[in-house]
């Protein structure tokens, strides 16, 4: 009898330890952690217990995760609101939290689109102006920018508003 209590406690602590190990490797959403724990074969009750404890310790916070994800995206690989929204949905963040994070970290989408074009524009230098325009707009649309934002950024680029820029 006493043995069973220890086994339950060991399972709970091993689920928590595994979750902590996962969080030590990179930040994760509640959904991602639950999924990883299930894949590891952890029972639902143990998962709930571990997740609850991690939330108490503030190691899991989907709103903070969304804010950080948006911020890192702007710094390293600029994306539009649409793409960020759907990437975060895929990671299991609630839509209302995503909207809140996007509104809090609101940035100039045209500036982000311009930033995204910096490296991509090198690929376009041997094409006609029409092809450059089409491909650059398509690239920005794939990155999640609206058509108006993409069009505006590409027009600025092609008008030569930045003479240092290749095209």
Secondary structure by P-SEA (a helix, b strand, c coil): caaaaaaaaaaaaaaaaaaaaaaaaccccaaaaaaaaaaacccaaaaaaaaaaaaaaccccaaaaaaaaaaaaaccccccaaaaaaaaaaacccaaaaaaaaaaacccaaaaaaaaaaaaaaacccccaaaaaaaaaaaaaaacccaaaaaaaaaaaaacccccccc
